[in-house]
Amino acid sequence: MAPSYLTRSRLAWLGIALLLGGFAVTAVAGAFGLPPWAVPVGYFVALAGSGVLFVGWLRWKAAHPRR
């Protein structure tokens, strides 16, 4: 199996970790009654993670045009 963006890129793993971390913050904030500002912060972290994931994918495609 050829290496792919999700298996070889640390940036992809960082983006996935940010996505999961952001949604975890949102879930924990709702479940445990944390301050209301924690919910949008969690969504913002998840949005940043998706941006990192997308930009990393664009960079991977530019560096590996045949895949």
Distance bins in CASP14 RR format, pairs under 12 A and 6 or more apart:
PFRMAT RR
TARGET T0000
AUTHOR 0000-0000-0000
RMODE 2
METHOD distances of the structure
MODEL  1
1 7 0 0 0 0 1 0 0 0 0 0 0
1 8 0 0 0 0 0 1 0 0 0 0 0
1 67 0 0 0 0 0 1 0 0 0 0 0
2 8 0 0 0 0 1 0 0 0 0 0 0
2 64 0 0 0 0 1 0 0 0 0 0 0
2 66 0 0 0 0 1 0 0 0 0 0 0
2 67 1 0 0 1 0 0 0 0 0 0 0
3 9 0 0 0 0 1 0 0 0 0 0 0
3 12 0 0 0 0 0 1 0 0 0 0 0
3 60 0 0 0 0 1 0 0 0 0 0 0
3 63 0 0 0 0 0 1 0 0 0 0 0
3 64 0 0 0 0 1 0 0 0 0 0 0
3 67 0 0 0 0 1 0 0 0 0 0 0
4 12 0 0 0 0 1 0 0 0 0 0 0
4 57 0 0 0 0 0 1 0 0 0 0 0
4 60 0 0 0 0 1 0 0 0 0 0 0
4 61 0 0 0 0 0 1 0 0 0 0 0
4 64 0 0 0 0 1 0 0 0 0 0 0
4 67 1 0 0 1 0 0 0 0 0 0 0
5 11 0 0 0 0 1 0 0 0 0 0 0
5 12 1 0 1 0 0 0 0 0 0 0 0
5 13 0 0 0 0 0 1 0 0 0 0 0
5 15 0 0 0 0 0 1 0 0 0 0 0
5 16 0 0 0 0 0 1 0 0 0 0 0
5 53 0 0 0 0 1 0 0 0 0 0 0
5 54 0 0 0 0 0 1 0 0 0 0 0
5 55 0 0 0 0 0 1 0 0 0 0 0
5 56 1 0 0 1 0 0 0 0 0 0 0
5 57 1 0 1 0 0 0 0 0 0 0 0
5 58 0 0 0 0 1 0 0 0 0 0 0
5 59 0 0 0 0 1 0 0 0 0 0 0
5 60 1 0 1 0 0 0 0 0 0 0 0
5 61 1 0 0 1 0 0 0 0 0 0 0
5 62 0 0 0 0 0 1 0 0 0 0 0
5 63 0 0 0 0 1 0 0 0 0 0 0
5 64 0 0 0 0 1 0 0 0 0 0 0
5 67 0 0 0 0 1 0 0 0 0 0 0
6 12 1 0 1 0 0 0 0 0 0 0 0
6 13 0 0 0 0 1 0 0 0 0 0 0
6 14 0 0 0 0 0 1 0 0 0 0 0
6 15 0 0 0 0 0 1 0 0 0 0 0
6 16 0 0 0 0 1 0 0 0 0 0 0
6 53 0 0 0 0 1 0 0 0 0 0 0
6 56 0 0 0 0 0 1 0 0 0 0 0
6 57 0 0 0 0 1 0 0 0 0 0 0
6 60 0 0 0 0 1 0 0 0 0 0 0
6 67 0 0 0 0 0 1 0 0 0 0 0
7 13 0 0 0 0 1 0 0 0 0 0 0
7 16 0 0 0 0 0 1 0 0 0 0 0
7 60 0 0 0 0 0 1 0 0 0 0 0
7 67 0 0 0 0 0 1 0 0 0 0 0
8 56 0 0 0 0 0 1 0 0 0 0 0
8 57 0 0 0 0 0 1 0 0 0 0 0
8 60 0 0 0 0 1 0 0 0 0 0 0
8 63 0 0 0 0 0 1 0 0 0 0 0
8 64 0 0 0 0 1 0 0 0 0 0 0
8 67 0 0 0 0 0 1 0 0 0 0 0
9 15 0 0 0 0 1 0 0 0 0 0 0
9 16 0 0 0 0 0 1 0 0 0 0 0
9 52 0 0 0 0 0 1 0 0 0 0 0
9 53 0 0 0 0 1 0 0 0 0 0 0
9 55 0 0 0 0 0 1 0 0 0 0 0
9 56 1 0 0 1 0 0 0 0 0 0 0
9 57 0 0 0 0 1 0 0 0 0 0 0
9 58 0 0 0 0 0 1 0 0 0 0 0
9 59 0 0 0 0 1 0 0 0 0 0 0
9 60 1 0 1 0 0 0 0 0 0 0 0
9 61 0 0 0 0 0 1 0 0 0 0 0
9 63 0 0 0 0 1 0 0 0 0 0 0
9 64 0 0 0 0 0 1 0 0 0 0 0
9 67 0 0 0 0 0 1 0 0 0 0 0
10 16 0 0 0 0 0 1 0 0 0 0 0
10 17 0 0 0 0 0 1 0 0 0 0 0
10 52 0 0 0 0 0 1 0 0 0 0 0
10 53 0 0 0 0 0 1 0 0 0 0 0
10 56 0 0 0 0 0 1 0 0 0 0 0
10 59 0 0 0 0 0 1 0 0 0 0 0
10 60 0 0 0 0 0 1 0 0 0 0 0
11 17 0 0 0 0 0 1 0 0 0 0 0
11 18 0 0 0 0 0 1 0 0 0 0 0
11 49 0 0 0 0 0 1 0 0 0 0 0
11 51 0 0 0 0 0 1 0 0 0 0 0
11 52 1 0 0 1 0 0 0 0 0 0 0
11 53 1 0 0 1 0 0 0 0 0 0 0
11 54 0 0 0 0 0 1 0 0 0 0 0
11 55 1 0 0 1 0 0 0 0 0 0 0
11 56 1 0 1 0 0 0 0 0 0 0 0
11 57 0 0 0 0 1 0 0 0 0 0 0
11 58 0 0 0 0 0 1 0 0 0 0 0
11 59 1 0 0 1 0 0 0 0 0 0 0
11 60 0 0 0 0 1 0 0 0 0 0 0
11 63 0 0 0 0 0 1 0 0 0 0 0
12 18 0 0 0 0 0 1 0 0 0 0 0
12 19 0 0 0 0 0 1 0 0 0 0 0
12 49 0 0 0 0 0 1 0 0 0 0 0
12 50 0 0 0 0 0 1 0 0 0 0 0
12 51 0 0 0 0 0 1 0 0 0 0 0
12 52 0 0 0 0 1 0 0 0 0 0 0
12 53 1 0 0 1 0 0 0 0 0 0 0
12 54 0 0 0 0 0 1 0 0 0 0 0
12 55 0 0 0 0 0 1 0 0 0 0 0
12 56 1 0 0 1 0 0 0 0 0 0 0
12 57 1 0 0 1 0 0 0 0 0 0 0
12 58 0 0 0 0 0 1 0 0 0 0 0
12 59 0 0 0 0 0 1 0 0 0 0 0
12 60 1 0 0 1 0 0 0 0 0 0 0
13 19 0 0 0 0 0 1 0 0 0 0 0
13 20 0 0 0 0 0 1 0 0 0 0 0
13 49 0 0 0 0 0 1 0 0 0 0 0
13 52 0 0 0 0 0 1 0 0 0 0 0
13 53 0 0 0 0 1 0 0 0 0 0 0
13 56 0 0 0 0 0 1 0 0 0 0 0
14 20 0 0 0 0 0 1 0 0 0 0 0
14 21 0 0 0 0 0 1 0 0 0 0 0
14 45 0 0 0 0 0 1 0 0 0 0 0
14 48 0 0 0 0 0 1 0 0 0 0 0
14 49 1 0 0 1 0 0 0 0 0 0 0
14 50 0 0 0 0 0 1 0 0 0 0 0
14 51 0 0 0 0 0 1 0 0 0 0 0
14 52 1 0 1 0 0 0 0 0 0 0 0
14 53 0 0 0 0 1 0 0 0 0 0 0
14 55 0 0 0 0 0 1 0 0 0 0 0
14 56 0 0 0 0 1 0 0 0 0 0 0
15 21 0 0 0 0 1 0 0 0 0 0 0
15 22 0 0 0 0 0 1 0 0 0 0 0
15 45 0 0 0 0 0 1 0 0 0 0 0
15 46 0 0 0 0 1 0 0 0 0 0 0
15 47 0 0 0 0 0 1 0 0 0 0 0
15 48 0 0 0 0 1 0 0 0 0 0 0
15 49 1 0 1 0 0 0 0 0 0 0 0
15 50 1 0 0 1 0 0 0 0 0 0 0
15 51 1 0 0 1 0 0 0 0 0 0 0
15 52 1 0 1 0 0 0 0 0 0 0 0
15 53 1 0 1 0 0 0 0 0 0 0 0
15 54 0 0 0 0 1 0 0 0 0 0 0
15 55 0 0 0 0 1 0 0 0 0 0 0
15 56 0 0 0 0 1 0 0 0 0 0 0
15 57 0 0 0 0 0 1 0 0 0 0 0
16 22 0 0 0 0 0 1 0 0 0 0 0
16 23 0 0 0 0 0 1 0 0 0 0 0
16 46 0 0 0 0 0 1 0 0 0 0 0
16 49 1 0 0 1 0 0 0 0 0 0 0
16 50 0 0 0 0 1 0 0 0 0 0 0
16 51 0 0 0 0 0 1 0 0 0 0 0
16 52 0 0 0 0 1 0 0 0 0 0 0
16 53 1 0 0 1 0 0 0 0 0 0 0
16 54 0 0 0 0 0 1 0 0 0 0 0
16 56 0 0 0 0 0 1 0 0 0 0 0
16 57 0 0 0 0 0 1 0 0 0 0 0
17 23 0 0 0 0 0 1 0 0 0 0 0
17 24 0 0 0 0 0 1 0 0 0 0 0
17 45 0 0 0 0 0 1 0 0 0 0 0
17 46 0 0 0 0 0 1 0 0 0 0 0
17 48 0 0 0 0 0 1 0 0 0 0 0
17 49 0 0 0 0 1 0 0 0 0 0 0
17 50 0 0 0 0 0 1 0 0 0 0 0
17 52 0 0 0 0 1 0 0 0 0 0 0
17 53 0 0 0 0 0 1 0 0 0 0 0
18 24 0 0 0 0 0 1 0 0 0 0 0
18 25 0 0 0 0 0 1 0 0 0 0 0
18 42 0 0 0 0 1 0 0 0 0 0 0
18 43 0 0 0 0 0 1 0 0 0 0 0
18 44 0 0 0 0 0 1 0 0 0 0 0
18 45 1 0 1 0 0 0 0 0 0 0 0
18 46 1 0 0 1 0 0 0 0 0 0 0
18 47 0 0 0 0 1 0 0 0 0 0 0
18 48 1 0 1 0 0 0 0 0 0 0 0
18 49 1 1 0 0 0 0 0 0 0 0 0
18 50 0 0 0 0 1 0 0 0 0 0 0
18 51 0 0 0 0 1 0 0 0 0 0 0
18 52 1 0 0 1 0 0 0 0 0 0 0
18 53 0 0 0 0 1 0 0 0 0 0 0
18 54 0 0 0 0 0 1 0 0 0 0 0
19 25 0 0 0 0 0 1 0 0 0 0 0
19 26 0 0 0 0 0 1 0 0 0 0 0
19 42 0 0 0 0 0 1 0 0 0 0 0
19 43 0 0 0 0 0 1 0 0 0 0 0
19 44 0 0 0 0 0 1 0 0 0 0 0
19 45 0 0 0 0 1 0 0 0 0 0 0
19 46 1 0 1 0 0 0 0 0 0 0 0
19 47 0 0 0 0 1 0 0 0 0 0 0
19 48 0 0 0 0 1 0 0 0 0 0 0
19 49 1 0 1 0 0 0 0 0 0 0 0
19 50 1 0 0 1 0 0 0 0 0 0 0
19 51 0 0 0 0 1 0 0 0 0 0 0
19 52 0 0 0 0 1 0 0 0 0 0 0
19 53 1 0 0 1 0 0 0 0 0 0 0
19 54 0 0 0 0 0 1 0 0 0 0 0
20 26 0 0 0 0 0 1 0 0 0 0 0
20 27 0 0 0 0 0 1 0 0 0 0 0
20 42 0 0 0 0 0 1 0 0 0 0 0
20 45 0 0 0 0 1 0 0 0 0 0 0
20 46 0 0 0 0 1 0 0 0 0 0 0
20 49 0 0 0 0 1 0 0 0 0 0 0
20 50 0 0 0 0 0 1 0 0 0 0 0
20 53 0 0 0 0 0 1 0 0 0 0 0
21 27 0 0 0 0 1 0 0 0 0 0 0
21 28 0 0 0 0 1 0 0 0 0 0 0
21 29 0 0 0 0 0 1 0 0 0 0 0
21 41 0 0 0 0 0 1 0 0 0 0 0
21 42 1 0 0 1 0 0 0 0 0 0 0
21 43 0 0 0 0 0 1 0 0 0 0 0
21 44 0 0 0 0 0 1 0 0 0 0 0
21 45 1 0 0 1 0 0 0 0 0 0 0
21 46 1 0 0 1 0 0 0 0 0 0 0
21 47 0 0 0 0 0 1 0 0 0 0 0
21 48 0 0 0 0 0 1 0 0 0 0 0
21 49 0 0 0 0 1 0 0 0 0 0 0
21 50 0 0 0 0 0 1 0 0 0 0 0
22 28 0 0 0 0 1 0 0 0 0 0 0
22 29 0 0 0 0 1 0 0 0 0 0 0
22 38 0 0 0 0 0 1 0 0 0 0 0
22 39 0 0 0 0 0 1 0 0 0 0 0
22 40 0 0 0 0 0 1 0 0 0 0 0
22 41 0 0 0 0 1 0 0 0 0 0 0
22 42 1 0 1 0 0 0 0 0 0 0 0
22 43 1 0 0 1 0 0 0 0 0 0 0
22 44 0 0 0 0 1 0 0 0 0 0 0
22 45 1 1 0 0 0 0 0 0 0 0 0
22 46 1 0 1 0 0 0 0 0 0 0 0
22 47 0 0 0 0 1 0 0 0 0 0 0
22 48 0 0 0 0 1 0 0 0 0 0 0
22 49 0 0 0 0 1 0 0 0 0 0 0
22 50 0 0 0 0 0 1 0 0 0 0 0
23 29 0 0 0 0 0 1 0 0 0 0 0
23 30 0 0 0 0 0 1 0 0 0 0 0
23 39 0 0 0 0 0 1 0 0 0 0 0
23 41 0 0 0 0 0 1 0 0 0 0 0
23 42 1 0 0 1 0 0 0 0 0 0 0
23 43 0 0 0 0 1 0 0 0 0 0 0
23 44 0 0 0 0 0 1 0 0 0 0 0
23 45 0 0 0 0 1 0 0 0 0 0 0
23 46 1 0 1 0 0 0 0 0 0 0 0
23 47 0 0 0 0 0 1 0 0 0 0 0
23 49 0 0 0 0 0 1 0 0 0 0 0
23 50 0 0 0 0 0 1 0 0 0 0 0
24 30 0 0 0 0 0 1 0 0 0 0 0
24 31 0 0 0 0 0 1 0 0 0 0 0
24 32 0 0 0 0 0 1 0 0 0 0 0
24 34 0 0 0 0 0 1 0 0 0 0 0
24 38 0 0 0 0 0 1 0 0 0 0 0
24 41 0 0 0 0 0 1 0 0 0 0 0
24 42 0 0 0 0 1 0 0 0 0 0 0
24 43 0 0 0 0 0 1 0 0 0 0 0
24 45 0 0 0 0 1 0 0 0 0 0 0
24 46 0 0 0 0 1 0 0 0 0 0 0
25 31 0 0 0 0 0 1 0 0 0 0 0
25 32 0 0 0 0 0 1 0 0 0 0 0
25 34 0 0 0 0 1 0 0 0 0 0 0
25 35 0 0 0 0 0 1 0 0 0 0 0
25 37 0 0 0 0 0 1 0 0 0 0 0
25 38 1 0 0 1 0 0 0 0 0 0 0
25 39 0 0 0 0 1 0 0 0 0 0 0
25 40 0 0 0 0 0 1 0 0 0 0 0
25 41 1 0 0 1 0 0 0 0 0 0 0
25 42 1 0 1 0 0 0 0 0 0 0 0
25 43 0 0 0 0 1 0 0 0 0 0 0
25 44 0 0 0 0 1 0 0 0 0 0 0
25 45 1 0 0 1 0 0 0 0 0 0 0
25 46 0 0 0 0 1 0 0 0 0 0 0
25 48 0 0 0 0 0 1 0 0 0 0 0
26 32 0 0 0 0 0 1 0 0 0 0 0
26 33 0 0 0 0 0 1 0 0 0 0 0
26 34 0 0 0 0 1 0 0 0 0 0 0
26 36 0 0 0 0 0 1 0 0 0 0 0
26 37 0 0 0 0 0 1 0 0 0 0 0
26 38 1 0 0 1 0 0 0 0 0 0 0
26 39 1 0 1 0 0 0 0 0 0 0 0
26 40 0 0 0 0 1 0 0 0 0 0 0
26 41 0 0 0 0 1 0 0 0 0 0 0
26 42 1 0 1 0 0 0 0 0 0 0 0
26 43 1 0 0 1 0 0 0 0 0 0 0
26 44 0 0 0 0 1 0 0 0 0 0 0
26 45 0 0 0 0 1 0 0 0 0 0 0
26 46 1 0 0 1 0 0 0 0 0 0 0
26 47 0 0 0 0 0 1 0 0 0 0 0
27 33 0 0 0 0 0 1 0 0 0 0 0
27 34 0 0 0 0 0 1 0 0 0 0 0
27 38 0 0 0 0 0 1 0 0 0 0 0
27 39 0 0 0 0 1 0 0 0 0 0 0
27 42 0 0 0 0 1 0 0 0 0 0 0
27 43 0 0 0 0 0 1 0 0 0 0 0
27 46 0 0 0 0 0 1 0 0 0 0 0
28 34 1 0 0 1 0 0 0 0 0 0 0
28 35 0 0 0 0 0 1 0 0 0 0 0
28 38 1 0 0 1 0 0 0 0 0 0 0
28 39 0 0 0 0 1 0 0 0 0 0 0
28 41 0 0 0 0 0 1 0 0 0 0 0
28 42 0 0 0 0 1 0 0 0 0 0 0
29 35 1 0 0 1 0 0 0 0 0 0 0
29 36 1 0 0 1 0 0 0 0 0 0 0
29 37 0 0 0 0 1 0 0 0 0 0 0
29 38 1 1 0 0 0 0 0 0 0 0 0
29 39 1 0 1 0 0 0 0 0 0 0 0
29 40 0 0 0 0 1 0 0 0 0 0 0
29 41 0 0 0 0 1 0 0 0 0 0 0
29 42 1 0 0 1 0 0 0 0 0 0 0
29 43 0 0 0 0 0 1 0 0 0 0 0
29 45 0 0 0 0 0 1 0 0 0 0 0
30 36 0 0 0 0 1 0 0 0 0 0 0
30 38 1 0 0 1 0 0 0 0 0 0 0
30 39 1 0 0 1 0 0 0 0 0 0 0
30 42 0 0 0 0 0 1 0 0 0 0 0
31 38 0 0 0 0 0 1 0 0 0 0 0
31 39 0 0 0 0 0 1 0 0 0 0 0
32 38 0 0 0 0 1 0 0 0 0 0 0
32 39 0 0 0 0 0 1 0 0 0 0 0
33 39 0 0 0 0 1 0 0 0 0 0 0
34 40 0 0 0 0 0 1 0 0 0 0 0
34 41 0 0 0 0 1 0 0 0 0 0 0
34 42 0 0 0 0 0 1 0 0 0 0 0
35 41 0 0 0 0 1 0 0 0 0 0 0
35 42 0 0 0 0 0 1 0 0 0 0 0
36 42 0 0 0 0 0 1 0 0 0 0 0
37 43 0 0 0 0 0 1 0 0 0 0 0
37 44 0 0 0 0 0 1 0 0 0 0 0
38 44 0 0 0 0 0 1 0 0 0 0 0
38 45 0 0 0 0 0 1 0 0 0 0 0
39 45 0 0 0 0 0 1 0 0 0 0 0
39 46 0 0 0 0 0 1 0 0 0 0 0
40 46 0 0 0 0 0 1 0 0 0 0 0
40 47 0 0 0 0 1 0 0 0 0 0 0
41 47 0 0 0 0 0 1 0 0 0 0 0
41 48 0 0 0 0 0 1 0 0 0 0 0
42 48 0 0 0 0 1 0 0 0 0 0 0
42 49 0 0 0 0 0 1 0 0 0 0 0
43 49 0 0 0 0 0 1 0 0 0 0 0
43 50 0 0 0 0 0 1 0 0 0 0 0
44 50 0 0 0 0 0 1 0 0 0 0 0
44 51 0 0 0 0 0 1 0 0 0 0 0
45 51 0 0 0 0 0 1 0 0 0 0 0
45 52 0 0 0 0 0 1 0 0 0 0 0
46 52 0 0 0 0 0 1 0 0 0 0 0
46 53 0 0 0 0 0 1 0 0 0 0 0
47 53 0 0 0 0 0 1 0 0 0 0 0
47 54 0 0 0 0 0 1 0 0 0 0 0
48 54 0 0 0 0 0 1 0 0 0 0 0
48 55 0 0 0 0 0 1 0 0 0 0 0
49 55 0 0 0 0 1 0 0 0 0 0 0
49 56 0 0 0 0 0 1 0 0 0 0 0
49 57 0 0 0 0 0 1 0 0 0 0 0
50 56 0 0 0 0 0 1 0 0 0 0 0
50 57 0 0 0 0 0 1 0 0 0 0 0
51 57 0 0 0 0 1 0 0 0 0 0 0
51 58 0 0 0 0 1 0 0 0 0 0 0
51 59 0 0 0 0 0 1 0 0 0 0 0
52 58 0 0 0 0 0 1 0 0 0 0 0
52 59 0 0 0 0 0 1 0 0 0 0 0
53 59 0 0 0 0 0 1 0 0 0 0 0
53 60 0 0 0 0 0 1 0 0 0 0 0
54 60 0 0 0 0 0 1 0 0 0 0 0
54 61 0 0 0 0 0 1 0 0 0 0 0
55 61 0 0 0 0 0 1 0 0 0 0 0
55 62 0 0 0 0 0 1 0 0 0 0 0
56 62 0 0 0 0 1 0 0 0 0 0 0
56 63 0 0 0 0 1 0 0 0 0 0 0
56 64 0 0 0 0 0 1 0 0 0 0 0
57 63 0 0 0 0 0 1 0 0 0 0 0
57 64 0 0 0 0 0 1 0 0 0 0 0
57 67 0 0 0 0 0 1 0 0 0 0 0
58 64 0 0 0 0 0 1 0 0 0 0 0
59 65 0 0 0 0 0 1 0 0 0 0 0
60 66 0 0 0 0 0 1 0 0 0 0 0
60 67 0 0 0 0 1 0 0 0 0 0 0
61 67 1 0 0 1 0 0 0 0 0 0 0
END
